[in-house]
Amino acid sequence: EYKLVKRKAEAMSKAIHADRGNINHRGNHNKTDVKRDEEGQLGVFTAYEMFEYRIDYYFSTSKWAKVALLLGFTFVLIAVGAGLLAVSLEDHSISNAVWIAWTYVADPGTHADAPAGFFIRLISFSITVGGMLIFALMIGIISEYIGDKVDELKKGKSRIIESDHTVILGWNDKSLAIIQQIALANESEGGGTIVVLADEDKDELESKLASAIQSIENPLQLLGTEVIFRSGNPLMECELRRVSANTARSVVALSLDDLDPDEADSNMVRQVMALKAFDEFGGNDCHVVVEVNDVDNQELFALVAPDFAEVVVTHDIIGRLMLQCARCPGLACVLEEMMGFEGSEFYFEEWPELVCKSFYEITCRFDDAVPIGIKTSTGEVFINPENDHIIKEGDKILVLAEDNDSYEVNDGSYKIHRINKVPEIFETEQKVEKIMFCGWRRDMADMIAQLD
């Protein structure tokens, strides 16, 4: 190999010299090139440099290089030592000499029983010192391997084997609040598992979670839920497989804070396409929720993946909620009670025993829940529908309840003890409202249109 590479290098050197000679004939020869030509040919190297390069390349690319070096050094030491001992011993037995050399390498104390004679004891001492070096090298290799494995675990590169868990893709300022709400939802089930896959350092994410848990004001409570962090790109299929997204109960894709709204939304489109293209994810009934920043980009998700993910435009929703709370004092407390998992919240559930009944007939069929709407099999939602609205097969009833397992359908043997007339609504004279906006948002025009 050395001769072949050297022959190619010399051929290239001659070609370069020929080109420089042509330049010299045109009067453009550089003095530096003349000096290099006088010193010798370009690309000349020694056999030792070639050997050093190959050794360096092998040790930097092969994970078995150190093990091979250790075994090779052990074999050479035993072979040379056994050969010298076979010559020096009286019986000249090769097998006996090999065994004695191995005992010197494996147990340094064995050389104390070496036969008399300066030469034999010198050989025994040399083999013992070599064995000590071998075991020191072996301990170093093992400790380095264990250290690399521990560092790999700290970086969050290992695979997660979970099922029926929640996967959060990305990390932003809403992540801790989402983890808290999921923990509250899992409390009735004795806890659960949340897996966070973000393109950030695992130690940094764990530090943020620990700081939130140890906070004096409003500490984060996991309530039996386990949070596992992994570092990686959520757009890669191998990373989605590493967090077991194909067996997850739900996937929440969060938008990045440090990107422009349109750029962040385009990244979310790529995220939805990556999930849809994930073959193992296709047959799963996992619920996917995607955060979007601009309401104008919401239609893009219907184009690339219709009926695949639920799109939540957080910026637009927060803006509309702020307007409603500004016009109706006290509404914020009601929304906070219903949106979080503390107290009562909204649940969808299908009840086959209520099919073909009107919405009026099911209003009292739940002792511990209040039905307020219906979600049809096509995905259309009716809030406070008409009394004669008929429940069809596949429809889900929207109720306000304490938990998803805290209510059941009763047998229908309820009695209304007192029936009062529905109070009349008295319309008051509308007055001109004066509202002041403090600050600015990029969707201020949408907020003013919504207020109007």
C-alpha positions, 0 to 999 in steps of 0.5 A, spaced: 500 500 500 505 504 501 509 503 494 502 504 491 500 510 494 507 513 493 507 512 486 501 515 485 503 521 489 510 522 485 506 521 479 501 527 481 508 531 483 511 530 476 504 533 473 504 539 477 512 540 476 510 540 468 504 545 469 509 549 473 514 549 467 509 551 462 507 557 467 515 558 467 515 559 459 510 564 459 514 568 464 509 567 470 513 563 474 513 564 482 520 564 486 516 560 491 515 555 487 522 555 484 524 554 491 520 548 493 522 545 486 529 545 488 528 542 495 525 536 492 518 533 489 511 534 492 508 529 496 514 525 498 513 521 505 516 516 508 513 509 510 513 510 517 509 516 516 504 512 512 504 507 518 503 512 523 497 515 519 494 508 518 494 507 526 491 513 527 486 512 522 484 505 525 484 508 532 479 514 531 474 510 527 474 503 530 471 501 537 475 495 537 482 498 536 484 498 543 481 491 545 485 489 539 491 492 541 491 489 548 490 482 545 495 483 541 500 486 546 498 480 550 499 475 545 506 478 543 508 478 550 506 471 552 509 468 545 516 472 546 516 470 554 515 463 552 520 462 547 525 465 552 523 461 557 523 454 553 530 456 551 532 457 558 528 451 562 531 444 563 526 441 559 525 445 553 517 444 553 514 449 549 507 448 552 510 448 559 513 455 558 507 458 555 503 456 561 509 459 566 509 465 561 501 466 562 501 465 570 507 471 570 502 475 566 496 473 570 499 473 577 505 478 578 506 474 585 508 467 581 514 470 578 517 469 586 517 462 585 521 462 578 527 457 578 534 459 580 538 463 575 539 470 573 537 470 566 531 466 568 529 471 573 530 477 569 525 474 563 520 472 569 521 479 572 520 482 565 514 478 563 511 480 570 512 487 568 509 487 562 503 483 565 502 489 570 502 494 564 497 489 560 492 489 566 493 497 567 491 498 560 485 493 560 482 497 567 483 503 563 479 501 557 473 498 561 473 504 565 473 509 559 467 504 556 463 505 562 464 512 562 462 513 555 456 509 556 454 514 562 455 520 558 451 517 552 445 516 557 446 523 560 446 526 553 439 522 552 441 518 546 438 511 548 431 508 546 425 509 550 420 503 551 413 505 553 406 505 551 400 509 552 404 515 554 404 522 552 410 525 547 411 532 547 415 534 541 419 541 542 420 545 548 418 552 549 415 557 555 408 553 555 412 546 556 412 546 564 404 548 564 403 542 559 407 537 563 403 540 570 396 539 566 398 532 564 400 530 571 393 532 573 390 528 568 394 522 570 393 523 577 386 519 577 390 513 574 396 513 579 400 517 574 403 516 567 409 517 563 411 523 559 416 523 554 419 530 551 423 530 545 427 536 544 433 539 540 436 541 546 441 539 551 438 533 556 441 536 562 438 543 561 431 540 560 432 536 566 435 542 570 429 547 568 424 541 570 427 541 577 427 548 578 420 548 577 419 543 582 423 546 587 420 553 586 417 556 592 411 559 589 406 555 585 411 549 584 410 544 579 407 537 582 408 531 578 403 527 582 406 520 580 407 522 573 414 520 570 418 525 565 423 523 561 427 527 556 431 525 550 435 530 546 434 529 538 431 532 532 423 531 532 423 531 525 427 525 524 424 518 523 429 515 527 428 520 533 420 519 533 422 511 533 427 512 539 421 515 543 416 510 541 411 515 538 408 509 534 405 507 541 404 513 544 397 515 547 397 522 544 403 527 541 403 534 542 408 538 537 410 545 540 412 551 536 419 554 537 420 561 541 426 563 537 423 563 530 419 567 526 411 566 526 411 563 519 418 560 520 415 556 526 409 554 523 412 551 516 417 547 521 410 545 524 408 543 517 414 539 516 413 536 523 406 533 521 408 531 515 414 527 518 409 524 523 404 522 517 410 519 513 412 515 519 410 508 517 409 505 524 405 511 526 400 510 521 395 505 524 395 508 531 389 511 533 394 516 537 391 523 538 396 529 535 395 536 537 400 541 533 401 548 536 400 554 530 402 561 531 399 565 525 391 563 524 392 564 517 397 558 516 392 554 519 389 551 512 396 549 510 395 543 515 388 541 512 392 541 505 398 537 507 395 532 512 387 532 512 384 529 519 390 527 521 392 532 527 388 537 531 391 544 530 391 549 536 392 557 534 395 559 541 396 566 539 389 567 536 385 563 542 389 567 547 387 574 544 380 572 543 379 570 550 383 576 553 377 580 549 372 576 552 374 577 559 375 584 558 368 585 556 365 580 561 369 581 568 370 575 572 370 570 566 377 569 567 376 565 573 371 561 570 375 559 564 381 558 568 377 553 572 374 549 566 380 549 562 385 546 567 385 539 570 383 542 577 376 541 578 371 540 573 373 540 565 370 538 559 370 531 556 368 527 550 365 520 550 360 516 546 354 512 550 351 507 545 345 507 550 343 514 549 343 513 541 336 515 538 334 520 544 334 527 544 338 532 547 333 534 552 332 527 554 339 526 556 340 532 560 338 529 566 342 522 564 348 524 568 348 524 576 355 527 576 356 531 569 352 536 565 352 535 558 353 541 554 354 539 547 355 534 542 360 532 537 358 528 531 361 522 527 364 527 522 367 532 527 362 537 527 361 540 534 354 543 537 354 547 543 348 547 547 344 544 541 336 544 540 332 540 545 330 536 539 337 534 536 337 527 536 343 523 538 346 518 532 350 512 532 358 515 533 356 521 536 360 523 542 357 527 548 360 533 551 360 534 558 363 538 564 365 533 569 370 532 575 374 527 571 373 522 565 371 516 570 367 520 575 360 519 571 356 514 568 349 514 565 344 513 570 338 508 569 333 514 567 329 513 573 330 521 575 324 525 577 323 533 576 320 535 583 319 542 581 318 545 574 319 553 574 318 557 568 324 559 564 326 567 566 325 572 561 331 576 558 330 583 559 334 587 553 337 593 556 339 599 552 346 598 549 351 603 550 358 605 547 364 601 550 370 604 551 376 599 551 384 601 551 389 596 549 396 597 552 401 594 548 401 591 541 401 584 538 402 582 531 394 580 530 392 587 533 387 587 526 384 581 528 383 582 535 379 589 533 375 585 528 373 580 533 371 585 538 367 589 533 
